[in-house]
Amino acid sequence: MGAVRRVRATRKQSDMTEATVRDSHIETPSDSTWQGVSRFLDDYPAIRADDKVFILYTLDARAPAAWLAAELTTRGITSGVGGMNPVDDDGLEARLRDALPDPRDLSSRLVVLTVERDSMSHSLKLRRALAPYDEASVAVYRLINASSDFFERAVNATPQVLSAINGALLNRMMPASHLRIQTPSGTDLEVSTDTERYRWLSNRGLWRQGTFVITPSGEVSTYPADINGVLVADGAFNVTAYTETDARLHDNPVTLQIEKGRVVAYTCDSPAVSKLIDRCLERPNADRIGELGFGTNIGVSGFIRMNSHINERHPGVHLGLGQHGQKIDAVSYMCDIHLDLIAPNATITVDHDTVIETHDLARYATEEHPPILDDDIDDQDIDGDCCGVIAREVAKAREDYERSCRIETSRGQQQ
């Protein structure tokens, strides 16, 4: 599930200059990382020779931003580069308007790559800054957990393959009312689903006009109408808070006891992980299972130390405690934390009949994804614009831009 993370304070980025990201002191990555950078640009934004590319990065992702800029340079593309502060950056929208090409002069595609490590920030500011552009000519790709691990692990499967696998799971699970989920480590969950009431989200890395693409990609999820049983999370955790705790759980699994959609007890032998879970469960509604998710990125092999969405995309099942991803009229509670607990090697029995093995998702790589943006399924977008706030802000920003153009034209005619 996508969310803005709480992050440590970092040095302020006071301008939009390229000096920091093009610093020659940035360490050269390994060959496998370089290959991943190239693969990302080929398979995700599918960079073209005439693209106008702008890289917007936070200080903790300076090196990955530099790798992207360098790879683009080898292709004969000079990218614009700018810095931003994570979460809080009041001047970002104005700086972007100054740095991006004039919408009236844009004759090709504008590709914006936002590169962050421990945050995913400024969706509304980005939307407003990009409002004057034709949506069909703008592609925004949001890289979170940007690192060597991202390029070496998270982009090995193409968006087309992820879309097919997501489609296979959705085509089987959306019509169902019951799922039984088991893992070799002891997970045994009985889940009731209700597609008419709770939408499914599909994160697959494919661009669609008017949306931001969230990477790493590879997940389908929904809200469980009811869930009971045991989750043994022996993969990793991913939490919407900054932590340096090792996210891997193989040596210290977390066992959740769940009754009627709420955590009633848990055990874990790791003091650090237990402390993190205790702090999460102190928050109102954090004991609720807000998400039933399935990682589908078959390119992610193994779990990493970093608190990351890379782990969440690993094939398997995860339960998200706390905040949900549903529209407010479907699930009314709110929570200021979201903790994913991940278990690999899941066996999913759909309506006591069809069986899906998450270690064998590659078999579905040629299936079709169901239509999006109907009542039942949506692409997973960072905006989550359930109340229309972003749409109104974007419309206002577009009107402001058009008004300024009319004023500029009028002044030119008077001179």
C-alpha positions in Angstrom: 0.0 0.0 0.0 1.4 3.4 -0.9 1.8 6.1 1.8 3.8 9.1 2.7 6.4 8.1 5.2 7.7 10.0 8.2 11.4 10.7 7.7 14.4 12.0 9.5 15.2 15.6 9.0 17.7 16.1 6.1 19.7 19.0 4.9 17.5 21.5 3.0 17.5 21.6 -0.8 17.4 25.3 -1.3 17.5 25.4 -5.1 16.8 23.5 -8.3 20.4 23.3 -9.5 22.0 20.2 -10.9 25.4 20.5 -9.1 24.6 18.1 -6.2 23.2 15.2 -8.3 26.0 15.5 -10.9 28.7 15.6 -8.2 31.6 13.5 -9.4 32.1 12.1 -5.9 29.0 9.9 -6.1 30.1 6.3 -6.0 29.9 4.3 -9.3 27.4 1.5 -8.9 28.0 -2.2 -9.7 27.4 -3.5 -13.2 24.1 -5.2 -12.0 22.9 -1.8 -10.7 23.8 -0.1 -14.0 21.9 -2.9 -15.9 18.9 -2.2 -13.6 19.0 1.5 -14.3 19.0 0.9 -18.0 16.3 -1.8 -17.7 14.1 0.6 -15.7 14.3 3.4 -18.3 13.6 0.9 -21.1 10.7 -1.1 -19.6 8.9 1.5 -17.4 8.9 5.0 -19.0 10.3 3.5 -22.2 12.4 6.6 -22.8 12.5 8.0 -26.3 15.1 10.1 -28.0 12.9 13.2 -28.1 11.6 13.0 -24.5 12.1 15.9 -22.2 13.1 14.3 -18.9 13.1 15.9 -15.5 14.5 14.2 -12.4 13.3 15.4 -9.0 15.1 13.9 -6.1 15.5 14.0 -2.3 19.0 14.2 -0.7 18.8 10.6 0.5 18.3 9.5 -3.1 21.1 11.6 -4.7 23.1 8.7 -6.0 20.2 6.9 -7.7 19.2 10.2 -9.3 22.8 10.6 -10.6 22.8 7.1 -12.0 19.6 7.9 -13.9 21.0 11.2 -15.2 24.2 9.5 -16.3 22.4 6.7 -18.2 20.2 9.3 -19.9 23.4 11.2 -20.9 24.8 8.1 -22.5 21.7 8.0 -24.6 22.1 11.6 -25.7 19.4 12.9 -23.4 20.3 15.8 -21.1 17.8 15.6 -18.3 16.8 18.5 -16.1 17.5 17.9 -12.4 16.1 19.4 -9.3 16.1 18.8 -5.5 13.2 18.7 -3.1 12.8 18.2 0.6 10.8 15.2 1.7 7.3 15.7 3.0 7.7 19.5 3.7 8.8 21.8 0.8 6.6 24.9 0.5 8.6 26.3 -2.5 8.5 23.2 -4.6 5.6 24.0 -6.9 7.0 27.4 -7.8 10.5 26.0 -8.5 9.0 23.3 -10.7 7.1 25.9 -12.7 10.4 27.7 -13.3 12.4 24.6 -14.1 10.0 22.7 -16.4 9.6 23.5 -20.1 6.9 26.0 -21.1 3.8 23.9 -21.8 3.2 26.0 -25.0 6.6 25.0 -26.3 6.4 21.3 -25.5 6.3 19.3 -28.8 7.3 15.9 -27.3 6.6 13.9 -24.2 7.5 15.2 -20.7 8.8 12.5 -18.4 9.1 13.3 -14.7 11.0 10.9 -12.5 10.7 11.5 -8.7 13.4 9.7 -6.8 13.2 9.2 -3.1 14.4 6.6 -0.6 12.3 6.8 2.6 9.4 9.0 1.4 6.8 9.5 -1.3 6.0 13.2 -1.1 4.2 16.2 -2.7 1.6 14.5 -4.8 -0.6 17.6 -4.8 2.3 20.0 -5.5 3.3 17.8 -8.5 -0.2 17.7 -9.7 -0.6 21.5 -9.6 2.8 22.1 -11.3 1.9 19.7 -14.1 -1.7 20.9 -14.5 -1.0 23.2 -17.5 0.3 20.3 -19.6 -1.8 18.0 -21.8 -2.2 14.8 -19.7 -1.5 12.7 -22.8 2.0 14.1 -23.1 3.1 13.8 -19.5 4.4 10.6 -17.8 5.2 10.7 -14.1 7.1 7.8 -12.5 7.6 7.8 -8.7 10.6 5.8 -7.5 10.5 5.0 -3.8 13.1 3.1 -2.0 15.5 4.3 -4.7 18.8 2.3 -4.2 20.9 -0.4 -5.7 18.4 -2.9 -4.4 15.6 -1.1 -6.3 17.4 -1.4 -9.6 18.8 -4.9 -9.0 15.6 -6.5 -7.7 12.5 -4.4 -8.3 12.6 -3.9 -12.1 13.4 -7.4 -13.4 9.8 -8.1 -14.4 8.3 -5.8 -17.0 5.0 -3.9 -16.4 3.4 -6.1 -19.0 4.2 -9.2 -17.1 3.1 -7.7 -13.8 -0.1 -6.6 -15.4 -0.8 -10.1 -16.6 -0.1 -11.7 -13.2 -2.2 -9.1 -11.4 -4.9 -9.8 -13.9 -4.8 -13.5 -13.3 -5.2 -13.0 -9.5 -8.0 -10.5 -10.0 -9.9 -12.6 -12.5 -9.9 -15.4 -10.0 -10.4 -13.6 -6.7 -12.7 -10.7 -7.5 -15.7 -12.9 -8.3 -15.1 -15.0 -5.1 -16.5 -14.6 -1.6 -14.0 -16.8 0.3 -10.3 -17.2 0.4 -8.2 -19.6 2.5 -4.6 -18.6 2.7 -1.9 -20.9 4.0 1.9 -20.9 4.1 4.5 -23.5 5.1 5.5 -21.4 8.1 2.0 -21.8 9.7 -0.2 -19.1 8.2 -3.8 -20.2 8.1 -6.4 -17.5 7.3 -10.1 -17.6 6.5 -11.0 -14.5 4.6 -14.4 -13.2 3.4 -14.2 -10.8 0.4 -16.9 -8.4 -0.9 -16.0 -6.9 -4.3 -19.3 -5.1 -4.5 -18.4 -3.1 -1.4 -14.6 -3.0 -1.3 -12.6 -2.1 -4.4 -9.4 -4.0 -5.5 -6.2 -2.1 -6.2 -3.7 -3.1 -8.8 -0.2 -1.8 -8.8 1.4 -3.0 -12.1 3.8 -0.3 -13.4 1.8 0.6 -16.5 1.3 4.2 -17.5 -2.3 5.4 -17.9 -3.2 9.0 -18.8 -3.8 11.2 -15.8 -2.1 8.9 -13.3 1.3 8.6 -11.6 3.1 5.3 -11.9 4.2 4.0 -8.5 7.4 1.9 -8.4 8.4 -0.6 -7.2 5.3 -2.3 -8.8 3.7 -5.6 -8.4 0.7 -6.0 -6.0 -3.0 -6.5 -5.8 -5.0 -5.7 -2.7 -8.4 -5.2 -1.1 -10.1 -4.7 2.2 -11.2 -8.0 3.8 -14.9 -8.1 4.7 -13.9 -10.5 7.5 -10.7 -12.2 8.4 -9.9 -14.8 11.1 -6.9 -17.0 11.9 -3.2 -16.9 12.1 -0.6 -15.0 10.0 3.0 -16.1 10.4 5.0 -13.3 8.8 8.4 -14.8 8.1 9.3 -12.5 5.2 9.6 -8.9 6.2 7.7 -5.9 7.4 7.1 -2.5 5.7 5.9 0.4 7.9 5.0 4.0 7.1 7.5 5.3 9.6 11.2 5.8 9.5 13.1 2.9 11.1 16.6 1.4 10.9 15.4 -1.9 12.3 16.2 -4.8 10.0 13.0 -5.5 8.1 13.7 -9.2 7.5 11.7 -11.6 9.6 13.0 -15.0 8.6 14.9 -15.5 11.9 12.3 -13.9 14.1 8.8 -14.3 12.5 5.8 -12.3 13.7 2.8 -14.4 14.5 -0.6 -12.6 14.5 -3.8 -14.0 16.0 -6.7 -12.4 14.2 -10.4 -12.4 15.2 -13.1 -10.6 13.2 -10.7 -8.4 11.4 -8.7 -7.3 14.4 -5.3 -8.4 16.0 -6.0 -9.9 19.4 -2.4 -11.1 20.1 1.0 -11.4 18.6 4.4 -12.9 19.3 7.9 -12.1 18.0 11.3 -13.0 19.5 13.0 -9.9 18.2 12.9 -7.1 20.8 13.4 -4.4 18.1 10.6 -5.7 16.0 8.3 -6.2 19.0 9.0 -2.6 20.1 8.0 -1.3 16.6 4.8 -3.4 16.6 3.9 -2.2 20.1 4.3 1.4 19.1 2.1 0.8 16.0 -0.6 -0.9 18.0 -0.8 2.0 20.4 -2.3 4.1 17.6 -6.1 4.2 17.4 -7.4 1.6 14.9 -4.0 0.1 14.3 -5.2 -3.3 15.4 -7.5 -3.4 12.4 -6.6 -5.4 9.3 -6.9 -2.6 6.8 -5.5 -4.4 3.8 -5.3 -7.9 2.3 -2.5 -7.8 -0.2 -0.6 -10.1 -2.5 2.8 -9.3 -3.9 3.2 -10.2 -7.5 6.6 -9.0 -8.6 8.3 -12.3 -9.7 11.6 -10.4 -10.2 12.0 -9.8 -6.5 13.9 -12.7 -5.1 14.5 -12.7 -1.4 14.0 -10.0 1.2 16.2 -7.0 2.0 17.2 -5.2 5.2 15.6 -1.9 4.2 12.1 -1.0 5.4 10.7 -1.0 1.8 8.0 -1.6 -0.7 10.5 -3.8 -2.5 9.8 -6.4 0.2 6.0 -5.9 0.0 6.1 -6.7 -3.8 7.8 -10.0 -3.1 5.4 -12.9 -4.2 3.3 -13.9 -1.2 0.6 -12.6 1.1 0.7 -9.5 3.4 -1.7 -8.0 5.9 -1.7 -4.3 6.4 -2.5 -3.2 9.9 -4.0 0.2 10.4 -4.9 2.5 7.5 -6.8 1.1 4.6 -6.8 2.0 0.9 -10.5 2.2 0.5 -12.8 5.1 -0.3 -14.1 6.7 2.9 -17.7 5.8 2.2 -16.7 2.1 2.1 -14.5 2.1 5.2 -14.9 5.0 7.5 -12.2 4.6 10.1 -8.8 6.3 9.8 -5.4 5.5 11.2 -2.1 7.4 11.0 0.1 4.3 10.5 0.2 1.3 8.2 2.2 -1.8 9.0 2.5 -4.5 6.4 3.6 -8.0 7.6 4.7 -10.2 4.8 4.7 -14.0 4.3 6.1 -15.7 1.2 5.1 -19.0 -0.5 1.4 -18.6 0.0 -1.2 -21.0 -1.2 -4.5 -19.3 -1.9 -7.6 -21.5 -2.2 -10.4 -19.5 -3.9 -14.0 -20.5 -3.0 -12.8 -23.9 -1.9 -11.8 -24.7 -5.5 -9.2 -22.8 -7.5 -5.7 -22.9 -6.0 -3.1 -20.2 -6.6 0.6 -20.8 -5.6 2.5 -17.5 -5.2 5.8 -19.2 -5.8 4.5 -20.1 -9.3 3.1 -16.8 -10.5 5.2 -16.8 -13.7 2.7 -19.2 -15.2 0.2 -16.4 -15.5 2.5 -14.1 -17.5 0.3 -14.1 -20.6 -3.1 -13.5 -19.0 -5.3 -10.4 -19.4 -5.9 -7.7 -16.8 -9.5 -6.8 -16.2 -10.7 -3.3 -17.1 -9.9 -0.5 -14.6 -11.8 2.4 -13.2 -15.1 0.8 -12.8 -16.8 0.2 -9.5 -14.7 -2.8 -8.6 -11.0 -2.1 -9.4 -8.6 0.8 -9.8 -5.0 1.3 -10.5 -3.1 2.0 -7.3 -2.3 5.7 -7.5 -0.6 7.8 -4.8 -3.4 10.4 -5.0 -6.2 8.5 -3.5 -8.5 11.3 -4.5 -11.7 9.9 -2.9 -13.1 13.3 -2.1 -12.2 15.1 -5.3 -9.7 17.5 -3.6 -6.9 16.9 -6.0 -9.2 17.2 -9.1 -10.4 20.6 -7.8 -6.8 21.8 -7.1 -5.6 20.7 -10.5 -8.5 22.4 -12.2 -7.8 25.6 -10.3 -4.0 25.4 -11.2 -4.9 25.0 -14.9 -7.3 27.9 -14.7 -4.6 30.1 -13.1 -2.1 29.1 -15.8 -4.6 29.9 -18.6 -5.4 33.2 -17.0 -1.7 34.2 -16.9 -1.4 33.3 -20.5 -4.3 35.5 -21.5 -2.8 38.4 -19.5 0.6 37.9 -21.1 -1.0 37.8 -24.6 -3.0 40.9 -23.9 0.0 42.8 -22.7 1.9 41.8 -25.8 -0.9 43.1 -28.0 -0.9 46.4 -26.2 2.8 47.0 -26.7 
